């Protein structure tokens, strides 16, 4: 599962293809869960990992040796602090252990929070430019 640092992904499929089938299945589950919570978002590769973007990037996710990294920015980690107690977190990252099911309801809640946050930011920018 070691990706050479020089690798530059151009699509989510290309990123997924670098991992074994069991990890691809988890990544696909993460992708599907995020899509359900943000149906208008577009998939992109940003910082060389899969991400979903609406006005700005909503969330990133990536496979690591022991976990799936989920990067929703800092605010949701504070907002969902209690629900995230069972997971290792840092300022803008959550680690979901690779050997446990993805907490889909929690992921959807965080993504929906990011969609709302993203919309507010875009609206504020629009008002500023008028």
N, C-alpha and C positions, 0 to 999 in steps of 0.2 A: 504493500500500500504506500510505498515511498514514491512520491512524484518528484522527478528532477526539478530543481528550482528554476531551470531555464524554460520549462514548459509554459506556454502561453495558450490558454484555452480560448476558443472562438465560439463555442456553443456549450449549452448545458449537457447535451448528449455526449459530447467529446469529454467533458469533465467526468460524467458518470462512468464512461467506458474504461477509465483508468482503475476502477475498483472491482473487487470480486463480486460475483452475483449476489451474495447475501447483503453486502453493503449497498450495492446498486438498488436492491429492493427497499432498503431503509431510506435511501435518498429519494427514491420515487415516491414513497409514502409521505415523506416530508414535503416534497414538491406538490403533491396532490392536496395535502392538508392546507398548505399556504394558498394554493389556487382557489380552494373552496372559500377561504376567508377573504380573499382579495381577487374576485373574479375579473376585475377590470385591469389588474396589474399585468405588466409585461415581464417576461423572463429575460434576464440579461446575465452576462458574465461581468462582474465588477470586482476589482482586487483579486482577479483570477479565481473567483469562486461564484457559484450560482447565487443570483439575487433576484428579487422581484421589485419592480419599479412602477410607481404611478406618476406622481409629479416629480418626486425624488425617490431615492431607493428606500424601500420599506424595510426589508430584512435581507440578510445574507444567511447562507448555511453552507456547511462544509463537512466532509468526512475526515476524521482523524483516527489514529490507531485505536483508541479506547472509547471514543465518543463521537457524536454528531454535534458539531458546534453550530449554535443558532445565535445570530448576531442581530438583535432588533434595535440597537442603539441603547443608550443609557436609561432614558425615562421609563420604559416598560419594566425594566429590572427593579426599579424602585416601586412602581405601581403594583406589580405582581409579586412583591417580595415574599409574602406569606405562602403563595402557591408554589414558589420556587425554592422553598426551604430544603426540599429533598435533593436539589441539584447543585452542582458546583457552578457558581456564577462569578463574574468579575464586572467591571464597570459597564461594558457593552456586550457581554457574552454569557451564554448559558451552555452548559455541557450536558447533553443527554447521553447516558451510557449506551454504548452500542449493543450491549447484551440485554437491554430492557426495551419494552415497547415505547414508541414515541407518544408523549402525552398530548394526543391530538386536540382535545378540548382546550387545553392550556395554550397550545401553539396558535389555535384559531383565535382565541381571546386576545393574545398578544398582537397578532397580525391585524385584527380588527381595530385594536387600539392604535396601531401604527398608521392604518388607513385614515382614521379620524384625525390623528396628529398631522399627517401629511396634507390632508385637505385644508386644515386650519392654516397651516404654514403657506400653502399655495394661495389661499384666499387673502391672507394678510399681505402677501407680495403683490397680488393684483390690486388691492386697495392702495398700496403705497405708490404704485406706478401710475395711478390715475390723477 
